[in-house]
């Protein structure tokens, strides 16, 4: 199969160019307004996939979980989009028709395999499930991923704020912080910055330099009504950071990097350092098993082939938290 694919690569590329040229020529005969709407709908479909992968799947992949019904998830997202966006009119009726995957004997297994392959290509996850790489259904996503992500982010914020001594002396042995996370962050961002000791400043900056030098890689069957509802909930669950971004006026993404001595800059640097520590402490992945002549294309050093996001800046981490 590999030999056949290699030999027909040039012919397939020529055929693709020919189909594209013919489609472009035929598109000129279509009414301009209809053509613009079609182009907008293609863009919306692309945006639906992009949002599903970057806002929903990627946080789960970073936790060692992979959503096993990505196809059902994007169908649910586009169906919901057609109810809210005028440009997406017609999505619901077309997506409600019998999809081609229903012609397969086990569409759920195909969706699961495609979801695992997406995690491998876009994130670099293992090729098979394991103790640290398990599938997660949409019904389980809010509890297994969203709640866990929020708790981890809140705990990381409190650790950084403890280092910065934003609230004065803090009992680090306490099981739960006395001050709500949002109140504590707003207090830090709206009060005069406090000077750090040399040891605190070094603890923030050293992991950042280490992370830059070493580099770190950030480690849906049938679409039933319950599964679709779970997918929609999962898509909406991670929108809170975007709505909360207005709470951080000090974080201006269009400006240059914040000064190291500013309140937002210190907090962003602390988050970057904390994440660098966590990634450095993570156990290394087991070596991949042999996969034939193309093994070099699939080893952990070459993956992910299509990373979803560039390395996040301190500002982006702060807004996300």
PASEBA-1860 file (N, C-alpha, C; in nm, 3 decimals):
! residues 321
1> XXXXXXXX> 0.083/-0.120/0.000/0.000/0.000/0.000/0.088/0.126/0.000 ~ 0.196/0.124/0.080/0.285/0.240/0.083/0.350/0.262/-0.054 ~ 0.394/0.153/-0.117/0.457/0.164/-0.249/0.360/0.221/-0.351 ~ 0.234/0.175/-0.346/0.133/0.225/-0.439/0.108/0.374/-0.418 ~ 0.100/0.415/-0.291/0.076/0.557/-0.262/0.191/0.644/-0.310 ~ 0.315/0.594/-0.292/0.429/0.673/-0.336/0.430/0.692/-0.487 ~ 0.397/0.586/-0.560/0.404/0.593/-0.706/0.291/0.677/-0.766 ~ 0.177/0.684/-0.697/0.065/0.760/-0.754/0.058/0.901/-0.697
9> XXXXXXXX> 0.159/0.941/-0.620/0.156/1.073/-0.557/0.150/1.185/-0.661 ~ 0.235/1.177/-0.764/0.238/1.283/-0.865/0.107/1.288/-0.942 ~ 0.054/1.172/-0.980/-0.072/1.168/-1.055/-0.187/1.221/-0.971 ~ -0.186/1.190/-0.841/-0.292/1.240/-0.754/-0.287/1.392/-0.742 ~ -0.164/1.446/-0.736/-0.150/1.591/-0.727/-0.200/1.658/-0.855 ~ -0.168/1.599/-0.971/-0.215/1.655/-1.098/-0.368/1.648/-1.107 ~ -0.425/1.537/-1.061/-0.571/1.524/-1.064/-0.636/1.628/-0.972 ~ -0.576/1.650/-0.856/-0.630/1.748/-0.763/-0.629/1.888/-0.824
17> XXXXXXXX> -0.518/1.922/-0.891/-0.511/2.054/-0.955/-0.615/2.066/-1.067 ~ -0.635/1.958/-1.142/-0.734/1.961/-1.249/-0.875/1.978/-1.196 ~ -0.907/1.907/-1.088/-1.040/1.921/-1.028/-1.061/2.062/-0.975 ~ -0.957/2.118/-0.913/-0.968/2.254/-0.860/-0.989/2.355/-0.973 ~ -0.917/2.338/-1.083/-0.933/2.430/-1.196/-1.073/2.420/-1.256 ~ -1.123/2.296/-1.271/-1.258/2.279/-1.326/-1.363/2.336/-1.232 ~ -1.344/2.316/-1.103/-1.441/2.370/-1.007/-1.440/2.522/-1.008 ~ -1.320/2.582/-1.020/-1.312/2.728/-1.025/-1.381/2.783/-1.149
25> XXXXXXXX> -1.366/2.711/-1.262/-1.430/2.757/-1.386/-1.582/2.748/-1.376 ~ -1.633/2.640/-1.318/-1.777/2.625/-1.303/-1.833/2.724/-1.203 ~ -1.752/2.758/-1.101/-1.801/2.850/-0.999/-1.829/2.988/-1.055 ~ -1.761/3.023/-1.167/-1.783/3.155/-1.226/-1.923/3.170/-1.282 ~ -1.988/3.058/-1.313/-2.123/3.064/-1.368/-2.230/3.071/-1.260 ~ -2.191/3.055/-1.135/-2.286/3.060/-1.024/-2.310/3.205/-0.985 ~ -2.433/3.235/-0.945/-2.467/3.370/-0.903/-2.371/3.418/-0.794 ~ -2.331/3.545/-0.805/-2.230/3.598/-0.713/-2.275/3.589/-0.568
33> XXXXXXXX> -2.398/3.624/-0.540/-2.447/3.620/-0.402/-2.445/3.480/-0.345 ~ -2.490/3.383/-0.425/-2.489/3.244/-0.379/-2.347/3.196/-0.356 ~ -2.255/3.237/-0.444/-2.116/3.195/-0.430/-2.054/3.252/-0.302 ~ -2.085/3.378/-0.269/-2.032/3.439/-0.148/-2.085/3.367/-0.024 ~ -2.214/3.334/-0.025/-2.271/3.262/0.090/-2.205/3.126/0.106 ~ -2.181/3.058/-0.007/-2.116/2.927/0.001/-1.975/2.940/0.058 ~ -1.903/3.042/0.015/-1.768/3.063/0.069/-1.773/3.093/0.218 ~ -1.871/3.172/0.262/-1.885/3.202/0.404/-1.916/3.075/0.483
41> XXXXXXXX> -1.997/2.987/0.427/-2.032/2.865/0.498/-1.913/2.770/0.508 ~ -1.831/2.769/0.403/-1.708/2.690/0.412/-1.619/2.744/0.523 ~ -1.610/2.876/0.533/-1.532/2.936/0.641/-1.588/2.902/0.778 ~ -1.721/2.899/0.791/-1.782/2.864/0.919/-1.753/2.718/0.955 ~ -1.758/2.630/0.854/-1.726/2.490/0.881/-1.582/2.475/0.927 ~ -1.492/2.547/0.861/-1.351/2.545/0.904/-1.338/2.597/1.046 ~ -1.409/2.708/1.076/-1.402/2.764/1.211/-1.457/2.666/1.314 ~ -1.561/2.589/1.276/-1.614/2.490/1.368/-1.512/2.383/1.403
49> XXXXXXXX> -1.441/2.334/1.303/-1.336/2.235/1.329/-1.223/2.296/1.412 ~ -1.185/2.418/1.377/-1.075/2.483/1.449/-1.112/2.502/1.596 ~ -1.234/2.546/1.622/-1.276/2.567/1.760/-1.284/2.435/1.836 ~ -1.334/2.331/1.769/-1.344/2.201/1.836/-1.206/2.150/1.876 ~ -1.109/2.165/1.786/-0.976/2.112/1.814/-0.900/2.196/1.916 ~ -0.902/2.329/1.899/-0.818/2.413/1.984/-0.881/2.443/2.119 ~ -1.015/2.459/2.124/-1.080/2.497/2.249/-1.131/2.378/2.329 ~ -1.155/2.264/2.263/-1.215/2.150/2.332/-1.119/2.032/2.338
57> XXXXXXXX> -1.066/1.991/2.222/-0.982/1.872/2.221/-0.845/1.897/2.283 ~ -0.784/2.012/2.252/-0.647/2.038/2.298/-0.634/2.037/2.450 ~ -0.724/2.101/2.527/-0.711/2.090/2.674/-0.718/1.947/2.724 ~ -0.802/1.865/2.660/-0.811/1.725/2.702/-0.683/1.650/2.667 ~ -0.628/1.675/2.548/-0.504/1.609/2.509/-0.392/1.641/2.607 ~ -0.386/1.766/2.651/-0.280/1.804/2.745/-0.292/1.731/2.878 ~ -0.412/1.682/2.911/-0.434/1.610/3.036/-0.420/1.459/3.019 ~ -0.389/1.413/2.900/-0.379/1.270/2.878/-0.511/1.204/2.846
65> XXXXXXXX> -0.612/1.282/2.806/-0.741/1.228/2.764/-0.768/1.273/2.620 ~ -0.831/1.188/2.543/-0.862/1.227/2.406/-1.010/1.202/2.376 ~ -1.084/1.308/2.335/-1.225/1.291/2.298/-1.238/1.190/2.185 ~ -1.324/1.092/2.205/-1.331/0.980/2.112/-1.439/0.996/2.005 ~ -1.509/1.109/2.001/-1.615/1.130/1.903/-1.605/1.271/1.843 ~ -1.492/1.299/1.780/-1.472/1.432/1.723/-1.568/1.459/1.608 ~ -1.597/1.359/1.525/-1.688/1.380/1.412/-1.827/1.418/1.462 ~ -1.877/1.344/1.560/-2.008/1.377/1.618/-2.004/1.514/1.683
73> XXXXXXXX> -1.891/1.550/1.740/-1.879/1.681/1.805/-1.888/1.795/1.707 ~ -1.822/1.784/1.592/-1.826/1.894/1.496/-1.963/1.903/1.430 ~ -2.031/1.790/1.411/-2.169/1.794/1.359/-2.259/1.868/1.457 ~ -2.245/1.838/1.585/-2.324/1.907/1.687/-2.293/2.056/1.689 ~ -2.164/2.091/1.676/-2.126/2.232/1.680/-2.183/2.308/1.560 ~ -2.174/2.250/1.440/-2.225/2.318/1.322/-2.377/2.326/1.322 ~ -2.444/2.222/1.376/-2.589/2.227/1.387/-2.633/2.338/1.480 ~ -2.564/2.352/1.593/-2.595/2.460/1.686/-2.564/2.596/1.623
81> XXXXXXXX> -2.456/2.602/1.546/-2.419/2.727/1.480/-2.526/2.771/1.381 ~ -2.588/2.675/1.313/-2.691/2.709/1.214/-2.814/2.770/1.279 ~ -2.832/2.746/1.408/-2.948/2.804/1.478/-2.921/2.947/1.523 ~ -2.794/2.985/1.530/-2.758/3.115/1.586/-2.702/3.213/1.483 ~ -2.654/3.163/1.370/-2.586/3.248/1.272/-2.662/3.243/1.140 ~ -2.699/3.359/1.088/-2.775/3.363/0.963/-2.695/3.305/0.848 ~ -2.562/3.324/0.849/-2.480/3.272/0.740/-2.478/3.120/0.736 ~ -2.514/3.057/0.848/-2.510/2.911/0.855/-2.645/2.847/0.825
89> XXXXXXXX> -2.739/2.924/0.770/-2.870/2.868/0.737/-2.853/2.753/0.638 ~ -2.920/2.645/0.666/-2.909/2.527/0.582/-2.816/2.421/0.637 ~ -2.730/2.457/0.731/-2.641/2.358/0.791/-2.721/2.247/0.858 ~ -2.822/2.286/0.936/-2.896/2.188/1.015/-2.964/2.085/0.925 ~ -3.027/2.131/0.815/-3.096/2.038/0.726/-2.998/1.946/0.656 ~ -2.885/2.000/0.611/-2.787/1.915/0.542/-2.720/1.817/0.638 ~ -2.689/1.864/0.759/-2.626/1.774/0.856/-2.725/1.672/0.909 ~ -2.856/1.701/0.898/-2.956/1.606/0.943/-2.978/1.492/0.846
97> XXXXXXXX> -2.929/1.507/0.723/-2.941/1.399/0.626/-2.849/1.283/0.664 ~ -2.875/1.169/0.605/-2.794/1.051/0.637/-2.651/1.071/0.590 ~ -2.555/1.076/0.683/-2.415/1.098/0.642/-2.355/0.973/0.580 ~ -2.249/0.994/0.506/-2.182/0.882/0.440/-2.127/0.782/0.541 ~ -2.092/0.829/0.662/-2.034/0.736/0.759/-2.136/0.633/0.806 ~ -2.268/0.662/0.789/-2.369/0.563/0.828/-2.365/0.441/0.738 ~ -2.302/0.453/0.622/-2.291/0.339/0.533/-2.187/0.239/0.581 ~ -2.106/0.277/0.679/-2.006/0.188/0.735/-2.072/0.095/0.836
105> XXXXXXXX> -2.010/-0.019/0.855/-2.066/-0.115/0.949/-2.054/-0.066/1.093 ~ -1.945/-0.002/1.126/-1.922/0.045/1.263/-1.875/0.191/1.258 ~ -1.967/0.285/1.235/-1.924/0.426/1.227/-1.861/0.476/1.356 ~ -1.905/0.424/1.470/-1.846/0.466/1.597/-1.699/0.430/1.606 ~ -1.664/0.312/1.559/-1.524/0.271/1.561/-1.440/0.356/1.468 ~ -1.497/0.392/1.353/-1.425/0.478/1.259/-1.404/0.616/1.320 ~ -1.506/0.670/1.385/-1.495/0.801/1.450/-1.389/0.797/1.559 ~ -1.387/0.689/1.635/-1.288/0.677/1.743/-1.146/0.669/1.686
113> XXXXXXXX> -1.129/0.592/1.579/-0.996/0.581/1.518/-0.952/0.716/1.460 ~ -1.045/0.787/1.395/-1.010/0.918/1.340/-0.977/1.017/1.452 ~ -1.048/1.007/1.564/-1.020/1.097/1.676/-0.883/1.071/1.735 ~ -0.846/0.943/1.746/-0.714/0.910/1.798/-0.605/0.955/1.702 ~ -0.629/0.939/1.571/-0.532/0.985/1.472/-0.516/1.137/1.478 ~ -0.626/1.209/1.497/-0.617/1.355/1.508/-0.534/1.395/1.628 ~ -0.552/1.326/1.740/-0.472/1.357/1.858/-0.324/1.331/1.832 ~ -0.295/1.229/1.753/-0.155/1.197/1.724/-0.093/1.299/1.629
121> XXXXXXXX> -0.168/1.341/1.528/-0.115/1.434/1.429/-0.105/1.576/1.482 ~ -0.206/1.619/1.558/-0.212/1.759/1.602/-0.149/1.782/1.738 ~ -0.133/1.675/1.817/-0.077/1.693/1.951/0.045/1.606/1.976 ~ 0.057/1.494/1.903/0.170/1.406/1.925/0.145/1.300/2.029 ~ 0.019/1.265/2.052/-0.014/1.165/2.152/0.026/1.025/2.108 ~ 0.022/0.929/2.203/0.056/0.790/2.169/-0.039/0.732/2.064 ~ 0.006/0.625/2.001/-0.075/0.562/1.896/-0.184/0.474/1.953 ~ -0.175/0.437/2.081/-0.273/0.349/2.143/-0.310/0.404/2.280
129> XXXXXXXX> -0.429/0.363/2.327/-0.473/0.403/2.460/-0.388/0.335/2.566 ~ -0.379/0.399/2.681/-0.302/0.345/2.792/-0.344/0.410/2.921 ~ -0.276/0.378/3.031/-0.313/0.437/3.161/-0.308/0.589/3.161 ~ -0.213/0.647/3.087/-0.199/0.793/3.085/-0.253/0.855/2.956 ~ -0.328/0.777/2.879/-0.380/0.826/2.750/-0.511/0.753/2.722 ~ -0.620/0.802/2.784/-0.747/0.731/2.781/-0.852/0.813/2.706 ~ -0.946/0.746/2.638/-1.054/0.819/2.569/-1.153/0.878/2.669 ~ -1.221/0.983/2.627/-1.324/1.046/2.711/-1.444/1.076/2.622
137> XXXXXXXX> -1.564/1.036/2.669/-1.687/1.063/2.595/-1.736/1.204/2.624 ~ -1.822/1.254/2.536/-1.870/1.391/2.555/-1.950/1.406/2.684 ~ -2.023/1.300/2.724/-2.100/1.310/2.848/-2.009/1.324/2.969 ~ -1.888/1.271/2.960/-1.795/1.277/3.072/-1.703/1.399/3.066 ~ -1.706/1.470/2.954/-1.609/1.579/2.933/-1.617/1.689/3.039 ~ -1.735/1.739/3.076/-1.737/1.847/3.177/-1.670/1.810/3.307 ~ -1.694/1.687/3.356/-1.635/1.646/3.483/-1.489/1.605/3.468 ~ -1.458/1.535/3.359/-1.324/1.479/3.343/-1.221/1.582/3.294
145> XXXXXXXX> -1.266/1.682/3.219/-1.171/1.776/3.159/-1.193/1.918/3.209 ~ -1.315/1.971/3.192/-1.339/2.111/3.226/-1.316/2.137/3.374 ~ -1.380/2.057/3.460/-1.364/2.078/3.604/-1.218/2.061/3.647 ~ -1.154/1.960/3.589/-1.014/1.936/3.625/-0.924/2.050/3.577 ~ -0.951/2.101/3.456/-0.870/2.213/3.404/-0.886/2.336/3.491 ~ -1.008/2.369/3.528/-1.030/2.488/3.611/-0.962/2.473/3.746 ~ -0.970/2.355/3.805/-0.907/2.334/3.935/-0.754/2.344/3.924 ~ -0.698/2.285/3.819/-0.553/2.292/3.800/-0.508/2.436/3.777
153> XXXXXXXX> -0.583/2.510/3.694/-0.546/2.649/3.668/-0.556/2.734/3.794 ~ -0.663/2.710/3.873/-0.679/2.787/3.997/-0.566/2.756/4.095 ~ -0.531/2.628/4.108/-0.422/2.591/4.198/-0.290/2.652/4.153 ~ -0.267/2.654/4.020/-0.144/2.713/3.968/-0.141/2.864/3.996 ~ -0.253/2.930/3.978/-0.260/3.073/4.007/-0.229/3.102/4.153 ~ -0.284/3.022/4.243/-0.259/3.044/4.386/-0.113/3.019/4.421 ~ -0.051/2.918/4.357/0.090/2.894/4.386/0.176/3.013/4.341 ~ 0.145/3.066/4.223/0.222/3.181/4.174/0.199/3.303/4.262
161> XXXXXXXX> 0.074/3.326/4.300/0.044/3.440/4.386/0.107/3.425/4.523 ~ 0.118/3.301/4.571/0.190/3.278/4.696/0.335/3.322/4.682 ~ 0.395/3.287/4.569/0.534/3.326/4.545/0.549/3.478/4.539 ~ 0.453/3.541/4.476/0.458/3.687/4.464/0.412/3.757/4.591 ~ 0.359/3.680/4.685/0.311/3.736/4.812/0.209/3.846/4.788 ~ 0.112/3.813/4.701/0.012/3.913/4.668/-0.080/3.945/4.785 ~ -0.105/3.844/4.868/-0.194/3.866/4.982/-0.120/3.863/5.114 ~ 0.009/3.877/5.111/0.085/3.867/5.235/0.114/3.723/5.265
169> XXXXXXXX> 0.152/3.690/5.389/0.184/3.553/5.426/0.065/3.462/5.406 ~ 0.088/3.350/5.341/-0.018/3.255/5.312/0.021/3.119/5.364 ~ -0.076/3.048/5.421/-0.051/2.913/5.471/-0.050/2.818/5.354 ~ 0.068/2.772/5.312/0.079/2.685/5.196/0.031/2.544/5.224 ~ 0.011/2.507/5.349/-0.036/2.372/5.382/-0.187/2.363/5.380 ~ -0.256/2.476/5.365/-0.402/2.474/5.366/-0.452/2.398/5.244 ~ -0.559/2.319/5.266/-0.611/2.237/5.156/-0.685/2.321/5.053 ~ -0.743/2.436/5.095/-0.814/2.522/5.002/-0.783/2.667/5.035
177> XXXXXXXX> -0.767/2.752/4.935/-0.736/2.892/4.961/-0.853/2.962/5.029 ~ -0.822/3.059/5.117/-0.926/3.131/5.188/-0.991/3.236/5.100 ~ -0.918/3.290/5.004/-0.969/3.395/4.917/-1.006/3.335/4.782 ~ -1.125/3.367/4.727/-1.160/3.318/4.593/-1.054/3.356/4.491 ~ -1.035/3.267/4.394/-0.928/3.287/4.296/-0.942/3.419/4.221 ~ -1.062/3.448/4.170/-1.081/3.570/4.092/-1.056/3.694/4.176 ~ -1.106/3.694/4.301/-1.083/3.810/4.388/-0.934/3.831/4.413 ~ -0.864/3.721/4.431/-0.721/3.733/4.461/-0.644/3.786/4.340
185> XXXXXXXX> -0.679/3.738/4.221/-0.611/3.786/4.100/-0.640/3.935/4.077 ~ -0.767/3.974/4.092/-0.801/4.115/4.073/-0.731/4.203/4.175 ~ -0.720/4.154/4.299/-0.648/4.230/4.400/-0.502/4.250/4.360 ~ -0.443/4.143/4.306/-0.302/4.154/4.264/-0.286/4.252/4.149 ~ -0.380/4.250/4.054/-0.367/4.334/3.935/-0.404/4.480/3.960 ~ -0.475/4.507/4.068/-0.523/4.644/4.092/-0.455/4.713/4.209 ~ -0.361/4.645/4.275/-0.288/4.708/4.384/-0.145/4.736/4.342 ~ -0.078/4.819/4.419/0.060/4.856/4.386/0.148/4.733/4.390
193> XXXXXXXX> 0.239/4.714/4.294/0.327/4.597/4.294/0.421/4.598/4.412 ~ 0.448/4.478/4.464/0.540/4.463/4.575/0.674/4.414/4.522 ~ 0.780/4.459/4.585/0.913/4.419/4.541/0.940/4.275/4.578 ~ 1.007/4.205/4.489/1.040/4.064/4.511/1.183/4.053/4.560 ~ 1.205/3.950/4.640/1.342/3.920/4.679/1.415/3.860/4.561 ~ 1.548/3.858/4.569/1.627/3.803/4.459/1.595/3.656/4.439 ~ 1.570/3.583/4.548/1.540/3.440/4.535/1.407/3.419/4.466 ~ 1.304/3.503/4.498/1.175/3.490/4.432/1.187/3.521/4.284
201> XXXXXXXX> 1.261/3.628/4.251/1.278/3.663/4.110/1.351/3.553/4.035 ~ 1.451/3.493/4.099/1.524/3.384/4.034/1.435/3.263/4.014 ~ 1.347/3.236/4.112/1.258/3.120/4.100/1.160/3.137/3.986 ~ 1.130/3.262/3.950/1.038/3.288/3.839/1.110/3.282/3.705 ~ 1.231/3.341/3.700/1.298/3.356/3.571/1.374/3.233/3.528 ~ 1.429/3.156/3.622/1.514/3.043/3.584/1.439/2.939/3.501 ~ 1.319/2.892/3.543/1.250/2.794/3.460/1.213/2.848/3.323 ~ 1.188/2.979/3.315/1.157/3.037/3.183/1.275/3.023/3.089
209> XXXXXXXX> 1.396/3.054/3.142/1.515/3.041/3.057/1.540/2.895/3.022 ~ 1.515/2.806/3.117/1.536/2.664/3.089/1.438/2.614/2.985 ~ 1.314/2.662/2.993/1.214/2.620/2.895/1.248/2.669/2.756 ~ 1.306/2.791/2.748/1.342/2.843/2.616/1.459/2.767/2.556 ~ 1.554/2.725/2.640/1.673/2.658/2.587/1.645/2.514/2.550 ~ 1.563/2.448/2.629/1.536/2.307/2.603/1.422/2.291/2.506 ~ 1.316/2.373/2.524/1.197/2.360/2.442/1.110/2.250/2.496 ~ 0.980/2.278/2.503/0.888/2.179/2.557/0.773/2.160/2.461
217> XXXXXXXX> 0.730/2.038/2.445/0.616/2.007/2.361/0.494/1.982/2.449 ~ 0.393/2.061/2.430/0.274/2.047/2.512/0.204/1.914/2.479 ~ 0.267/1.868/2.624/0.212/1.738/2.618/0.057/1.745/2.644 ~ -1.672/1.152/1.742/-1.752/1.132/1.845/-1.824/1.027/1.771 ~ -1.892/0.646/1.652/-2.016/0.608/1.637/-2.120/0.702/1.590 ~ -2.227/0.677/1.642/-2.350/0.743/1.604/-2.366/0.867/1.687 ~ -2.421/0.972/1.625/-2.440/1.098/1.699/-2.579/1.099/1.760 ~ -2.595/1.029/1.872/-2.722/1.023/1.940/-2.751/1.156/2.007
225> XXXXXXXX> -2.876/1.174/2.047/-2.915/1.304/2.103/-2.839/1.334/2.230 ~ -2.819/1.235/2.317/-2.747/1.261/2.442/-2.602/1.296/2.414 ~ -2.542/1.225/2.316/-2.402/1.252/2.284/-2.387/1.389/2.222 ~ -2.482/1.428/2.135/-2.476/1.560/2.074/-2.491/1.670/2.178 ~ -2.581/1.646/2.275/-2.598/1.746/2.381/-2.471/1.759/2.462 ~ -2.406/1.644/2.490/-2.280/1.649/2.564/-2.172/1.721/2.487 ~ -2.170/1.701/2.355/-2.069/1.769/2.273/-2.092/1.919/2.273 ~ -2.220/1.962/2.264/-2.249/2.105/2.267/-2.209/2.166/2.399
233> XXXXXXXX> -2.239/2.096/2.510/-2.198/2.146/2.641/-2.047/2.158/2.650 ~ -1.976/2.060/2.594/-1.830/2.065/2.599/-1.776/2.181/2.518 ~ -1.840/2.211/2.404/-1.794/2.323/2.322/-1.815/2.456/2.393 ~ -1.925/2.468/2.470/-1.954/2.593/2.539/-1.883/2.605/2.671 ~ -1.835/2.495/2.727/-1.782/2.498/2.863/-1.654/2.578/2.875 ~ -1.574/2.581/2.767/-1.445/2.647/2.775/-1.448/2.789/2.719 ~ -1.567/2.847/2.702/-1.576/2.984/2.654/-1.555/3.086/2.765 ~ -1.559/3.041/2.891/-1.548/3.136/3.002/-1.421/3.219/2.996
241> XXXXXXXX> -1.303/3.162/2.963/-1.183/3.247/2.956/-1.196/3.362/2.857 ~ -1.265/3.339/2.745/-1.282/3.447/2.648/-1.371/3.557/2.706 ~ -1.479/3.517/2.776/-1.567/3.617/2.835/-1.499/3.690/2.949 ~ -1.408/3.620/3.017/-1.343/3.681/3.133/-1.221/3.765/3.096 ~ -1.183/3.764/2.968/-1.063/3.838/2.929/-1.075/3.986/2.958 ~ -1.201/4.038/2.956/-1.219/4.181/2.983/-1.188/4.218/3.127 ~ -1.174/4.118/3.214/-1.143/4.146/3.354/-0.996/4.179/3.374 ~ -0.914/4.164/3.269/-0.770/4.185/3.282/-0.728/4.299/3.191
249> XXXXXXXX> -0.760/4.424/3.227/-0.724/4.536/3.139/-0.575/4.554/3.126 ~ -0.497/4.505/3.224/-0.352/4.520/3.215/-0.293/4.434/3.106 ~ -0.368/4.332/3.060/-0.317/4.238/2.962/-0.364/4.282/2.824 ~ -0.278/4.351/2.752/-0.310/4.401/2.619/-0.236/4.317/2.517 ~ -0.309/4.228/2.445/-0.244/4.134/2.355/-0.187/4.203/2.232 ~ -0.233/4.322/2.200/-0.182/4.391/2.082/-0.057/4.472/2.113 ~ -0.021/4.484/2.239/0.097/4.561/2.277/0.217/4.471/2.286 ~ 0.335/4.532/2.313/0.456/4.454/2.334/0.448/4.382/2.467
257> XXXXXXXX> 0.544/4.295/2.494/0.545/4.221/2.620/0.547/4.317/2.737 ~ 0.473/4.279/2.844/0.466/4.365/2.962/0.603/4.373/3.028 ~ 0.628/4.487/3.096/0.753/4.502/3.169/0.760/4.398/3.279 ~ 0.881/4.349/3.304/0.897/4.244/3.403/0.853/4.289/3.542 ~ 0.861/4.419/3.571/0.824/4.466/3.703/0.677/4.498/3.718 ~ 0.595/4.492/3.612/0.454/4.525/3.622/0.379/4.410/3.688 ~ 0.259/4.441/3.738/0.180/4.340/3.807/0.144/4.225/3.714 ~ 0.088/4.261/3.595/0.053/4.156/3.500/0.174/4.082/3.448
265> XXXXXXXX> 0.285/4.155/3.428/0.406/4.090/3.377/0.463/3.991/3.475 ~ 0.463/4.026/3.605/0.515/3.933/3.706/0.427/3.808/3.715 ~ 0.295/3.828/3.712/0.205/3.713/3.721/0.219/3.624/3.598 ~ 0.230/3.685/3.479/0.247/3.607/3.356/0.379/3.530/3.359 ~ 0.486/3.595/3.406/0.615/3.526/3.415/0.609/3.411/3.514 ~ 0.537/3.432/3.625/0.524/3.325/3.722/0.448/3.206/3.667 ~ 0.341/3.232/3.590/0.265/3.122/3.529/0.351/3.047/3.428 ~ 0.427/3.121/3.348/0.516/3.056/3.251/0.617/2.966/3.322
273> XXXXXXXX> 0.673/3.015/3.431/0.771/2.937/3.505/0.707/2.814/3.568 ~ 0.587/2.830/3.622/0.520/2.717/3.687/0.487/2.608/3.586 ~ 0.440/2.647/3.468/0.410/2.548/3.365/0.537/2.480/3.317 ~ 0.647/2.556/3.308/0.775/2.496/3.269/0.818/2.392/3.371 ~ 0.797/2.419/3.500/0.832/2.321/3.603/0.748/2.195/3.587 ~ 0.618/2.212/3.564/0.530/2.096/3.550/0.568/2.012/3.429 ~ 0.601/2.077/3.319/0.639/2.002/3.199/0.773/1.932/3.219 ~ 0.866/1.997/3.290/0.995/1.934/3.316/0.982/1.814/3.408
281> XXXXXXXX> 0.883/1.819/3.500/0.865/1.710/3.596/0.783/1.596/3.538 ~ 0.719/1.616/3.422/0.637/1.511/3.363/0.725/1.394/3.320 ~ 0.679/1.270/3.341/0.760/1.154/3.300/0.772/1.147/3.149 ~ 0.886/1.102/3.097/0.903/1.092/2.952/0.812/0.985/2.894 ~ 0.773/1.006/2.770/0.687/0.908/2.702/0.768/0.784/2.667 ~ 0.703/0.667/2.671/0.774/0.546/2.630/0.809/0.550/2.482 ~ 0.916/0.484/2.448/0.960/0.482/2.308/0.856/0.411/2.223 ~ 0.825/0.463/2.105/0.726/0.401/2.019/0.774/0.268/1.964
289> XXXXXXXX> 0.678/0.179/1.940/0.711/0.049/1.883/0.737/0.063/1.734 ~ 0.806/-0.034/1.676/0.839/-0.027/1.535/0.716/-0.029/1.447 ~ 0.719/0.048/1.338/0.605/0.056/1.249/0.648/0.042/1.103 ~ 0.755/-0.026/1.077/0.793/-0.050/0.941/0.881/0.059/0.883 ~ 0.890/0.066/0.749/0.981/0.161/0.685/0.951/0.306/0.716 ~ 0.824/0.340/0.747/0.788/0.479/0.772/0.791/0.514/0.919 ~ 0.860/0.435/0.999/0.862/0.459/1.143/0.916/0.597/1.176 ~ 1.016/0.646/1.100/1.076/0.775/1.131/0.975/0.889/1.119
297> XXXXXXXX> 0.872/0.871/1.036/0.772/0.975/1.019/0.674/0.980/1.135 ~ 0.672/0.875/1.218/0.570/0.867/1.323/0.630/0.861/1.462 ~ 0.763/0.878/1.476/0.818/0.871/1.611/0.785/0.999/1.687 ~ 0.806/0.994/1.819/0.767/1.107/1.904/0.845/1.233/1.871 ~ 0.965/1.218/1.813/1.042/1.337/1.780/0.984/1.413/1.663 ~ 0.914/1.343/1.571/0.857/1.409/1.454/0.714/1.457/1.477 ~ 0.652/1.414/1.586/0.514/1.453/1.613/0.510/1.566/1.714 ~ 0.408/1.650/1.711/0.297/1.651/1.616/0.338/1.706/1.479
305> XXXXXXXX> 0.279/1.648/1.375/0.309/1.695/1.240/0.246/1.831/1.214 ~ 0.130/1.857/1.275/0.058/1.982/1.254/0.020/2.042/1.389 ~ 0.114/2.100/1.462/0.082/2.155/1.594/-0.025/2.263/1.583 ~ -0.121/2.259/1.676/-0.234/2.350/1.669/-0.198/2.492/1.709 ~ -0.110/2.508/1.806/-0.080/2.640/1.857/0.070/2.660/1.869 ~ 0.119/2.780/1.844/0.260/2.809/1.872/0.281/2.814/2.022 ~ 0.407/2.815/2.069/0.431/2.828/2.214/0.360/2.951/2.269 ~ 0.286/2.932/2.377/0.205/3.040/2.432/0.291/3.141/2.508
313> XXXXXXXX> 0.259/3.268/2.491/0.329/3.373/2.563/0.273/3.384/2.704 ~ 0.345/3.458/2.788/0.298/3.477/2.924/0.164/3.546/2.929 ~ 0.141/3.640/2.838/0.013/3.710/2.834/-0.101/3.615/2.802 ~ -0.079/3.530/2.702/-0.184/3.435/2.664/-0.215/3.339/2.777 ~ -0.113/3.295/2.848/-0.135/3.207/2.963/-0.215/3.278/3.071 ~ -0.185/3.404/3.095/-0.256/3.480/3.198/-0.403/3.495/3.162 ~ -0.432/3.531/3.037/-0.571/3.546/2.993/-0.644/3.412/3.001 ~ -0.578/3.303/2.961/-0.639/3.172/2.965/-0.674/3.132/3.107
321> X> -0.585/3.161/3.201/-0.614/3.128/3.340/-0.726/3.217/3.394
END
